[in-house]
Amino acid sequence: MMEKLNGFLLKNVQGDLIPWQIQVQAAEEFGLSLHDVEKAILSLNLLPSRYQRNRQAISTACQLKLFESRVAVIGCGGLGGYIIEELGRLGVGTIKAIDPDVFEEHNLNRQILCRVSNLGTSKARAAEVRIHEINPAITVIPVKDAFSSKNGLKLLEDINVVADALDSIPARIDLAKICDTLGIPLVHGTIGGWCGQVTTQWPGEGTIQKIYRDCAETQGVEKTLGTPAFAPAVIAGLEVAEICKILLGQKTSLRQRMLFINMLDMKIDEIQVC
């Protein structure tokens, strides 16, 4: 079967690109999922046409590595929605979207997954629908449940990197501890008003506990400072860049250091976390 599929793909390649319609035709003709066909394309060192603007920054071999990766996004609201959108367009093959909530009207100002037509519906399910519209070859696992210390180990099994898009400090600390236990890198981001911060916790470093060790609050500062539309987009982009580098083992991550971004004054400060 795979030999015939590979022959079909090589027969229909355009340069080194496989157009979407050929990918769909291959899935139908050989009775395979679009996910399987996309993996076969990349394994042949060919590129689905959707990724051609990635190629100067991400090689085909790295694109395959992204497609074989599994990322969990904890929270599908302002930050999480943009993270999921960007992971899907980047080509991460499996995304677990975890959020217990439904969309409310106040989400419309900043949450990319929120529309008037889906108010009252599950945020996790909206993530699945959105990515299916972008690339049906990507697998999204929606989980309409709150992350906690009780279910965290189960939710994060077989995950390569976790994206923190929570708005609860105790839940964030629980997440950090579970990622430590499982040996999973955790990319943390948070926003409040015109500001945001990003860091990466590697297993055993306790970065998140150090950041919040003197914090008496339980909710993030966005509850009091608000969240304009641009803030989650900026911080989510930085989180996804970190996730991409970690998955590909490239360059320098925000290990034991945090970026604090002030978008009002357009200043970025680097803070050592130790």
Buried (B, 14 or more C-beta within 10 A) or exposed (E): EEEEBBEBBEEBBEEBBBBBEBBBBBBEEBEBEBBBBBBBBBBBEBBBBBBEEBBEEBBBEBBBBBBBBBBBBBBBBBBBBBBBBBBBBBBBBBBBBBBBBBBEEEBEEBBBBBBEEBEEBBBBBBBBBBBBEEBBBBBBBBBBEBBBEEBBEEBBEEBBBBBBBBBBBBBBBBBBBBBBEBEBBBBBBBBBBBBBBBBBBBEEBBBBBBBBEEEEEEEBBBEEBBBBEEBBBBBBBBBBBBBBBBBBEEEEBBBBBBBBBEBEEEEEEEEEBE
